Amino acid sequence: MFVRAVYATGDPTKIDTAIRAMNTEGRDLLEDRPGYRGASVFADRTLGKLLAASWWETEEARRNSDEVLRERRAAMLEPFAGTLAVDNYEALVFHQAQQPQAGGGLRLTRLELDPMDADLLADTFRGTVVPKLETFSGLARAVLLVDRERGRGLVGVTFVDQASLAASRAGQAAARHEGAAKAHVTVTGLEEFEIVFSDVRGD
């Protein structure tokens, strides 16, 4: 599958307006598009960060949908968004233990990699990291997204509640250290979000 990630930052006091728009109008717009496989919205209300990801069967479906949604996106995110970044990824690993729930947590790890090492990263994540994540209480989903052209990646691990997210920090730190060393990637960022909604058909 292919993913478009929208990352907005702004005034924390205005974030709920943007969340409501993404959760209603945004979902309606996406569901009408060919090749749509689901979406997720995550928020950090304290700092004022919003992350939305839409999932697509093909690269073409993702590209075609963006032509329709680009203008509407800015309107939906007003007046919250002061900055807005849109990135495209290929989903190399999608592992679901259970359905993520609203109110649960996402831990997002940002990576830089040599595009030649993308397959090594996928194999390492699938074979080394995921088995460790499966031992964590409350694990919902683990995904690996890569932009081969730009040499960037995202690891998203969701948990069914905030307590499980917090309890997993030490264990995931160890898994992240081992996985990054084996896959020759550099970790460039680490963030946590609350799950607003997440409904992705990964099969």
C-alpha positions, 0 to 999 in steps of 0.5 A: 500500500501507499501512504500520504502523511499530512503533518500540521502544527499550530495553536493548541487552543484551535486544534479541536476545530481541525480534528473535527473537520478531519474526522468528518469532512475529511473522512467523507472526502477520502471514502469517495476516492478510488483505491482508498484503504483507510485513514488515521488521525493522531493529535498532540493537543499539548504542543499543537500537532496533528498527523493524518495518514491516508492509505491507498492501494496504488501509487496512482490512486494516492496521486489522483486523490491528492489532486482533488483533496489538496485545496480542501485540505488547507480549508479543513485545517484552518484556523489551526494550522500554522505549518503544513507538510505533506509526504508520501510513503510506501508501506513496507510492513503492516502488522496488526495485532488488534484494532487501534482505538480512539484514545490510544497512543501512537509512537512515531519514529522518524528515520533517515536511510540509504535508499539501497538499504530499504529492503534491509530495513524492511527485513530487519523490522519484520524479523527483529523489531516486530517480534519484540513489539509483540511481547508488549502489552496493548500493542495494536499495530506496527507499520514501516513506511519508506520514501526511497527517493528521499531516503526517509522512513517512519515507524508507527507503533500504536497501542490500545491505551495510554498506559500501554504506550507509556509502559512500552517506552523502555522496551521499544527503546531497546528494540529501536537501538538494535533495529537501527544498528542492524538496518544501518538507519539513523533515528532523527525524531521521536514523537508520541500522539493520541489516536483520534481515529484509525481505520485501515484495511491492511489485508 
